[in-house]
Amino acid sequence: MYYESFGAGRPIVFLPGWGGDAGEGRDIHEPVFEGRTGWRRIYVDPPGTGKSPAVPGITDQDGMLAAIAVLIDEVVGTERFALAGTSAGGLHSRGIVQRDPSRILGLLLRVPGIIVDRAKRDLPTDEHLTKTSEWHDKQRRYYDVTEEQADLEFLGRIQADVRTYALSEDPAARFDGPTLIVTARQDTMTGYADAWSVLDDYPRATYAVLDQEDHFLPVRRHAVYRALVADWLDRMEEHLDA
């Protein structure tokens, strides 16, 4: 499985949304680490995305999570690590936390997928969203490119049925480490309200809803998003020093 690694220190593993690769997460988050040392950033292409080939033996979300967990063990070894998951990567991150919360330094969920069945999600409209040139540029630079590179047949078979797209076990688990949940007010894909329902699992969570952002978050609110991530890093560092 392909991944990119930058810096040295405590590992942070970044998991993209369904069909996404390492590139968007890398470009969004690397500016936060300018002038900040002590963190090794690992950006992953899950099976069937980016430069990682599909794995025919993976037929459901459990298989996808198992493959990601194996990669993390190979890359970080026995070290404790932080997790940052976007959209479906948030589901994978919560599944990894559930396996062993004691290994996790902190958790970041960006526009997380909480309810797998789209028909049951609490979704807003995007009638107040202004899609600027930055939105269209991000579509072209990242999402159009990742769609061309992804194995859509492999991913589509898993996504086509809620029974295979969901984890077989609810990933809910109490996690007492520093957590950041960032959602978008005009996100018509995963919404913002469903993420509130898991807040009790994370007693040290900051929860944010950003206006003029959708599932592409961040497009216009880069400064706010980076400030939130920087605060999350600060809180992890304070937690380690406590």
C-alpha angles and dihedrals in degrees: 000000000000123000139162123223130198132180130357136266133051109015124244115188116206116203119193132218123272109303092004127123139207097280104078095045091047094052093045097048108031093077088062089063097053104121092005119107133186101064132099110205118208118189115193136208103205118215113296095019134096110334096345115098122227116264110222091205091063107089103156145023092271089061092048091051092048091053092049091048091052091052092050091051090050094048103039099027113194095339122119112247144186124240130215117184129182121204106314086009085066089059090050091047093051089048091054092047090052091055094059119349091182091070094056121092095188143337131229119188115188116191086335124202104235103158110047096195104076091204089063098048122111099232131179126214123251095222091122096046117110109208102211128189087269090061093052091044091054090049090054098040099046119007099041090047096047091048090055092050099042125093094242095181092056094044093041093057090058095042096045095077126046088216092062098032093055125069111254089232124050105252093215111132134151112254120183098189127101109292135184124195115186120184136173125240093217098039106135092177106060100355125207106257097069092059090060088064092068096047094103088064089064112051091176097050130131110206121198135179113196121206120223091028131108134178089309090068122190104041104122103008100061094136093052093045093048091048090053092049091047089052090050090053090048091052092050091050091049090048091053092049094047 
